[in-house]
Amino acid sequence: MTTKSKLDQLTDELAKLVGNEDLDDEMLREASEGLLPSLSDALHEAGYGVTYYKIWSNEHKGWWRPSHRGYTPNRMEAGAYSETEARQIVEGANIGLKDVPNEAMVEIVADEDEKI
């Protein structure tokens, strides 16, 4: 599948979600969470500078799940956070630490074999 066709498919799926009047705001947010990282990857492949991060917790030995909802050892189940949000999380979690940070942000690379 070409990058353009991926973008077309993902934007069509997102448009259907946004246009679905049966979804309240919370349901729309949860439904779109799965599409947004894939859309970000496709935009990145197309040359747009959209970057998302996964966050690893040394303290909990796992990846942050989407929407700050716990941790998972499975990278595929990790949430995708914007750079601003990831920095806020990491900086807040690491205040006052000198040796090993509690949290670390890891850039999601468009050509990763793993899909989020």
N, C-alpha and C positions, 0 to 999 in steps of 0.2 A: 504494500500500500504506500502511495506517495505521501510526502509530508502534507501537500495541499489537500489530498483526500482525507487524511487523518484530521486535519484542522476543520474541514467541512463537516465531517461526521460528528466530531466532538462539539462544535458550535451548534449544530442542529439538535443534538441531544440536550445541551444546556438550554437552548431556546425553548424546547418542549417542556423542560422542567419549570422554567420561569413563567411560561404561559399557562401552566396547569393551575387553574383556580381552586382545585381541591386540596392543594398543599398550603398549609400555613407557613409562616416564616421559618419556624424551627424545622419543619419537615423539608422545606426547600433547602435550607442550609445543610442538613444532614445528607440529603440526596445529591446535592451538588459537590460535596466534599470528595467523592470518588472521581468526579470528572475533572475537577480543577487541576490536580497534579498532572494528569494525563494531558490536559490542554496546555499546561505550562511546558511539559516536555516537548510537545509538538511545536509550540511557539519557539522554544529554544532551538530546536532542530532547524526551524525556518529562519533562524538568525535574529530573533527578537531577544532582548536581554532580560527575560523573566527568569528569576532565580528563586528556588525554594530550598529549604533546608529540613533535614531530619535532625532530631536532637537525641543524643545518647546521654543516659544518666549513669554515671559511675556509681552513684549512691545506690540506685535501684537495679543496676546491671541489666538495663533494658532501654528500649527506644520509647520516646514519648508517643502515645497514641494520638489520634486526631482530637482536636478541641480540648487539649489538656486533660484527657480522660484516662489517666493511668499509664501503665508501662507494659511493654511487650518485648520478649526476647527476639521476636520475629521481625526482621527489618521490613518485610513486605507489609506488615500491619501498622507500621509507623506513620504518624501524621506528617503532613507537609506544611511547613511554616514559612511565611514571608521572611525576608532578611530582617526587617524591623522587629517583627514579633520574636523571631529566634534570638536576636541580640538581647532583647528585653528579658527573655526567659533565662538565657545563659548568664547575663550580667547579674540579674537578681539572685540566681542560685549560687553564684560564685563569690558574692561579696565577702571580703575578709579572708578568703582562702589563699594560702601562699604556695602550697605544694601541688596537689592534684585537684583539679577542678571537679565539682560535682557534675556539671553538665557541659557538653560540647556540641557545637553545631557542625553538621556535615552537609556540604552542598550536594544536592541531587543533580547528577550529571545526566544530560539528555540521552547519551548513548549507553547508559547502564543496562545490563541485561535484566536486572531486577526491575519489576514494575511496582509502583507503589499504589 
